[in-house]
Every structure is written in C-alpha cells, then in structure tokens.
C-alpha cells in the first residue's frame, strides 16, 4: 500500500482524498486536538466525534467545541447520529452552514444509550429507514453524504449486504464498514471477509474498519478486501505514529514527550480551563507502562497546571528502568 499523500487515492464525490489511512471518529476522543495530531502523521481525512442532532436542535453547551474544526483539516466531515430522519436532516442543514466538505451518518455506534433508542447501530434493524435518511440528506444538501455501518444487529441479522446496497442506491458517496455486528461491540475478531463482500458489490468507495493495529494490518486488510482506505480507531490512542507506519513503542523518550507536550497544549488551547482534565484520558494511553502505581496515577491526574503537569510527566518518563516496561 502506498502512503503517497500527494496522489489521489480515491474520491468522495468530487473530493479527492490523498491517502489511505483515516483516523476513525471516536466519541470523546477524536476532537480537534487529536485530529490535528493525527493529520500531522498522515491521517488523510478529519471526521468529527459523532454529534447528536438533538443537541444541535436544543443547543448543547459543549456543541461549539464539538463542531469547531481547522481549515488545515480539510477534507473535513461532521458525523451525525439520531433515530429521527427529520431531525437528522435539520441538524445536517445547520452543520452545512459551517462549510464541512461532507456529512457522515453514524449507523454503527453500539453504545446502549444510542443503539437501543434506534440510533447508531440501532438503524441497522430498519434498512428501509436507512434508505429514507440517506435519500433525504442527499436530496437537500449540496455536499457528499457518507455512512458508517456495522455488519448487523447480531449474528442472526447480518444484513450488511442489503444495507450497503440500499445506502449506495440512495445516493451516498462512500461507506465505511466496521466488520463487527452491534452485539460484539469491540469484542471478538473483525470479519474482514464481509468488507470484501461489500466492496465486491458496490461502485462507491468502501472504507474498512476493525482490528487494524499497525500499518501491516492496514496493508493486509486492503489486500484481502480491496477496500479503498482503512480507518484506525483504538490503536491510534496515544499512538498517532501509527499513521506514519510506526508505533509508540518504537519512539524515543524525547519523541514521546514532544508529542505529549504538543497534544497537551492543543487541548488547553481548545478547551481552556477543562483542557487538562480532558487530556487525562489521552495520558492514560501515552503513558502506558509509566503509571505503574495508584499513587503515581493520583498525583498525575490531580495536577491542574499545564507546565507543572508537563514537568511531572518529563520527570516520570525520564526515570531509569521504566521504559522497558512501557
């Protein structure tokens, strides 16, 4: 697989995509700071955390930080979710005012509070409703519409071929397939053969997702399935180097600290007062192997000053004999 980020790898509607690795949208993680970091290393698209269109209608207090993006992130997409087609269209039209490159519909979230109300992966129970949603957005918006799905609700309802066909026929410009069903959540193994089946029946780009933990995994997925690009989610947490073909474990302490400092500063800049608190979940991944005792964790997570936190992290990382356990 070529990592040439100047050549066009594929297109989403009229939008050329220069690359084949994409940071997957992840609730609570793929915010502006993380997306900027991932783009530095080669993620070729930025997609927002999923946005509840109820929050757009009612004006959620955290909505502005969720929908803010940088011009350097283009091509950029908002990902939305809901169980109500009319509200979803209304929300998409409001987000269109902020000039994203395209809109992505989440039909894969397996979280109970989302799927059990018929949103996210809950929509997979009703393929005809999926078609109506996609058709409505395609008709009323002047940017491409894409969709992310799972394979079905459970092992007895693996309707990904029917669903993906309806999505294409309804006018979507691309589809991402997380190769697990909803009840698996993130357990078990992703079934890459299903991505290959979807790719074989569609003419729009197909993006594969599931169990990609390295560049070698991405290359294997593309070779096996023929998919146009690969989404990387959990494996990118604390490990943005994955988009350039490297891994956190291969980095020097200097590089690890450089990335922590950069990500921390972006978080504080974006979120201001709560930036350090929201960075703690990222620190858990960056400092895997260093937060070895409850006392260390409590101390690190109690610091509320940016420079003090970074100095403490430097002292922790630069202690001898810790890196071998990282």
N, C-alpha and C positions, 0 to 999 in steps of 0.2 A: 504494500500500500504506500502510495506516495504521500509525503507530508508537504508537498509543494503548496504553499499558501498564496501563490500568485496566480496559478492556473485555476480555471473554473472547474470544480469537481462535479457539481450538479447545480440545478436551479430550482428555486421555489417560486413558481410562477415566473415572472420576469426578473427575479432577483438572483444574480449569480452568487454562488456560495464557493468561497475559496478555501477549501479544506474539507476534511472528512471526520474530524473529531469535534464533538459538541458537549459542552457542559450541560447535563440534564437539569431541567428545572426541579428544584427540591424545596419543599415548604420549610421555611425557617433557615435555609442555608444559601440558596442561590440569589442572594440580594446583590445590590450594586457593587459593594466591595469585592465579594467573591467572584462575581462575573468579570470585573476588571482584571483581577489577578489571573483568572483562567484564560482570558483573552491574551494576556502577555505571553503565555506559554503555548498558545496555538488553538484554543477553542475557537471555532470559526463562526459561531452564532451565539448571541446572547438571548436567553429566554427568561422572563421574569419568574419569580415564585408564582404559584398559582394564586389567582385573585378571585375571590368570591364576588359574583356580580351583585349579590345582596349588599355587600359593603360599598360598592360603587353607588348604588341607589340611595343607601342610607347615610353614606359619608362616614366611614370608619375612621377613627382618629389616627391610625397608622397607615392609612391608604397612601398618603403622599410619599412617604419613604418607600413604600412598596412599588409605586409606579414611576419613580424617578429613574431615569437612565441617562447615560452619557452618549454624546454623538459618536464617540470613539468605539462604541459597542456595535454599531451597525454592521451587518443586518441584525436588528433587534425585534423581538416579538413579545407581546403580552400573552401570557397563558391565563385563560379564564375557566371557571367551573361554576356549575349551577345545575338544578334539575328543571328549571323553568325556561322554556325556549324564548318567551317574550322578554323576560328579564335579562336573559343572556344576550339577546340582540341589543337591548337598550344599553347594557353595560359595554358591549363591544363598540357601539357607536360613540359612547362617551370617551372610551380609551382611544378611539381613532383620532379624536381631536388633538391628541398628544403626538401624533405622527409616528407611530411604530411602522416598521417595514411589513409586518404581517401579524395576524392574530392566530394563536394556537388554542385549541379546545382540549381541556383535560378530560379524558374519558378513561383514565387509568388509575386514579388515586384509590388506594384500597383502605384508607383510614375509615373506621366505622362511622364517625360523625359526618363523613362526606358520602361514602358509598351507600350507607343504609338509608339515606334520605333520597336516593336516586340520582345523586350527582356523581362525578368522577366515574369510577368503575361501575357504579350503580346503573349508569346509562346502558351498559352492555346487555342488560336484560331486555332492552327495548330497541332493537336495531332500526325500526321504522321511525322512532322518535329521534334517533341519531341522525337519520337522513333529513328529517324536517329541520333540525337545528342547523346542520351544515348548509342546507339549501338556503335557509333564511339569511344566514350570515354572508354567504357568497353573493346572494342577490342584493343585499343592502350595503355592503362595504366595498370599497374600491381598492382594498389590499388583499393579498392572498390569505386564504384560510387553511390552516393545517390542523391535524388531530393527533393526539397521542392515546393509544388504547392498550389494553391488556388482551389476553387470549380469550377471555370469557369470565363469567362469574365464578365458576368452579370447574372441576374436572369433567362434570357431566354436561356442561354447557359451553364447550369450546367453540364459539361461533365467530372466531376471528376472520375466517374467510368470507362469510356473509357480511360481517360488519365492515371489513375493509373494502369490499366491493361496493357497498352502499355509500361509503364515505367518498370513494372516487367518483361514483356516478352522480353524487350530489354536488360535485364541483370543487372538492378540496384539492389543494395544490401539492400536498405531501402528507405522509402518515408516518408516525413513529410507533414502533411496536415493542412494548416491554413483554418479553417472552415468558411471562408467568400469568396464571389466572388470579383473580382477585383474592380467593381464599388462601392462596400461598403467601400473600403479602410479599415478603422478601426471603422466604424460606425455600428450601429445596433448590433445584437447579433450573435455570432458564432453559427453555426448549427452543434452541436456535433454529431447528428444522422448521418451526412454524413461521419464523421470519422469512425463510427461503420460500415457503409456500405462498406467503403474501406477496413477496417480490415477484414470483413467477406469474401471478395473475393480474398485477397492476401495471399501469404505464406511468403513474406518478412516482416521484422518489419515495423510497422506503428507508427509514432510519431505524437501525437495530439498537436494542437496549436490553441489558440484563447480563450480569456476571462478567462484565468487562473490567478487568482489574489491572491491565497493562496494555501497552502498545501491541505486544504479541497477541493478546486476546482479541484486540480490535482487528488485527490483520486476519486472524483465524475466523472471526465472525464474518468479515467481508468475503473471505474466500469461500466459506461454507454456504453463505446465504445470498451472496450477490447484492447485499444491501448497499445503498448509495453513501451512507455515513453511519457513524456509531455514536451513540450517546453514552457518556460516562457519568455516573452519579456518585454513589457512596465511596467509590475508590478514589475520588478526587478530593475528599475531605481531608484537609491537612496535607494534601499531596497534589498541588497544582502542576508539579513537574511531569505528571503522567501525560499531559497534553503535548509535551515535547519528547516523549519516549523514554523518560527517566522515572525514578521513584524516590520517595522521601528517604528511604534507607540508603540511597546512593549519595545523598548530599553531604557536604561538609557541614560542620557546626556553623561556620561563617555563613554559608548559604541558607541554612535553616533559620538562623537568627535574622538574616536580611529579609527573608520572606515574612517571618512573624512581625518584624517591625513595620514592614510595608502594609501588611494586611491590617494590623492593629491601628495604624494611623488612618487608613482609609475608613475603618469602622468608626473611629472617633470623629472624623471629619463628616461622615454621612449622618451618623446618629447623634452626635454631640454627647450630651450627658449620659445617655444609656449605651454609648458605643462600647465601652469596656465590658459592661455586663453582657451584652450580646456577643462579644468576642469570645467569651469563656468556652462556648461550645466548640469553636474552632480550635482554641488552645488545647482542648482535650485530645484532638487529633494530631495537631502539630507536635505536641509534647508527649505523645505515646511512648512509654518506656522511661520517661523522666518523672512523671507524677506518681512516684512509687509508694508513697505513704499517705494516709489521711491527713497528716499534719502538713505535708507539702501542698496537697491539694487545697486544704482550707486556707493556707496562707496565700497561695497564688490567687485563689478566687475571691479573697477578701480585699484585694488592692483595687483602689478606685482612681488612681492617678496614672496617666499614660507612661510618663517617664519612669516612675517608680516601678510599674509593672514590668516594663521592658528591661530595666536594670536587674530586677529579680530573676527574670527569665534567663538573661545572659549568665548570671551567676550560677543558676541551676544547670544550664546546658554545658557550661564550661567546667563543671566539676569533673574530676578524673573518674574513669571507670564506669561512667553511666552510659556512654554511647553504645557500648557493646550490648546493652540490654534494650536499646531503643528499637 
